Amino acid sequence: MSIFGDIWSKITGHAQAASGAGMPSAGSTPVSMSDVTASSSSTAPAAVDVEAIMTDLETKSGHKSNWHESIVDMMSLLGMDNSLAQRKALATELGYTGSMNDSATMNVWLHKEVMKQMAANGGKVPASMLD
């Protein structure tokens, strides 16, 4: 899985856990992939509220985080490796063309690009994080 795919999976996983969606109740019949495909094509999925999920993760962590602006803090709250090597790999994956030796500039670009990608994949992201 791609690094962005892992980020998105963790966000949507928290959304499903919070809503109970996708988790069968005791005694329920297992859902087949054809059922999932059929139901997803007939109903539009609700937008995943990225800000609410990240704020909840920050609250549960017990410490203040700057995830609104920091890709490092965002990845940390999601329980991901936020090392420079991992961020460089994410930058390559998302098409960053700047210097990876300027990690501050790269990190700002990464945060904005991750937010844009989440919005493009059905995430509800505050407009201020998309600029």
C-alpha positions in Angstrom: 0.0 0.0 0.0 1.2 3.5 -0.7 2.0 5.8 2.2 -0.9 8.1 1.3 -3.1 5.0 1.0 -2.0 4.1 4.6 -2.8 7.6 5.8 -6.2 7.5 4.2 -6.9 4.0 5.4 -6.1 5.1 9.0 -8.4 8.1 8.7 -11.3 6.1 7.2 -10.7 3.3 9.7 -11.2 5.7 12.6 -14.4 7.0 10.9 -15.8 3.5 10.5 -14.9 2.6 14.1 -16.6 5.7 15.4 -19.7 5.1 13.4 -19.7 1.3 13.7 -20.0 1.2 9.9 -18.5 -1.9 8.2 -18.4 -3.8 11.5 -21.0 -6.6 11.6 -23.0 -6.9 14.7 -23.1 -10.1 16.7 -25.1 -12.8 15.0 -25.2 -10.9 11.7 -24.6 -12.5 8.3 -21.1 -11.9 6.8 -21.2 -9.4 3.9 -19.7 -10.5 0.6 -17.6 -8.2 -1.7 -20.5 -8.3 -4.2 -22.8 -7.0 -1.5 -20.4 -4.2 -0.7 -20.0 -3.3 -4.4 -23.7 -3.3 -5.0 -24.5 -1.2 -2.0 -21.8 1.3 -2.6 -22.9 1.8 -6.2 -26.5 2.5 -5.1 -25.7 5.0 -2.3 -23.2 7.8 -2.0 -20.8 7.4 0.9 -20.9 10.1 3.6 -17.9 12.4 3.6 -15.2 11.5 6.1 -14.7 14.4 8.5 -10.9 14.6 8.6 -10.8 17.4 11.1 -13.2 15.7 13.6 -11.2 12.4 13.4 -7.8 14.1 13.8 -9.2 16.3 16.7 -10.5 13.1 18.4 -7.1 11.4 18.0 -5.4 14.4 19.4 -7.8 14.4 22.4 -7.2 10.7 23.0 -3.4 11.1 22.8 -3.5 13.4 25.8 -1.1 15.9 24.3 -1.3 19.0 22.1 -0.5 18.5 18.5 0.0 20.8 15.5 -1.6 18.4 13.0 -3.5 21.3 11.4 -0.1 22.5 9.9 2.4 19.7 10.5 2.7 16.5 8.4 5.0 15.2 11.1 2.4 15.7 13.9 -0.4 14.3 11.6 1.5 11.1 10.9 2.4 10.8 14.5 -1.2 11.0 15.6 -2.1 8.3 13.1 0.6 6.0 14.6 2.8 6.2 11.5 6.5 6.4 10.9 7.1 10.2 10.4 10.8 10.0 9.8 12.5 12.2 7.2 13.0 9.1 5.0 9.3 8.3 5.1 8.3 11.8 4.4 10.7 11.9 1.4 9.1 8.7 0.1 5.6 10.3 0.5 6.8 13.4 -1.3 8.0 11.2 -4.2 4.8 9.3 -4.2 2.7 12.5 -4.4 4.9 14.1 -7.1 6.9 16.7 -5.1 9.3 18.5 -7.5 11.1 20.8 -5.0 14.3 20.1 -3.1 14.0 17.3 -0.6 17.0 18.8 1.2 14.8 21.7 2.2 12.6 19.6 4.6 10.7 22.6 6.0 9.4 23.6 2.5 8.8 19.9 1.6 6.8 19.4 4.9 4.5 22.4 4.2 3.9 21.1 0.7 3.3 17.6 1.9 0.7 18.7 4.5 -1.2 20.7 1.9 -1.0 17.9 -0.7 -2.2 15.2 1.7 -5.1 17.4 2.7 -6.0 18.0 -1.0 -5.7 14.3 -1.7 -8.0 13.5 1.2 -10.5 16.0 -0.1 -10.3 14.4 -3.5 -11.0 11.0 -2.0 -14.1 12.1 -0.1 -12.7 13.7 2.9 -14.3 16.7 4.5 -11.3 19.1 5.0 -11.5 22.7 6.1 -10.9 25.1 3.2 -8.1 26.8 5.3 -6.1 23.5 5.0 -6.4 23.4 1.2 -4.8 26.8 0.4 
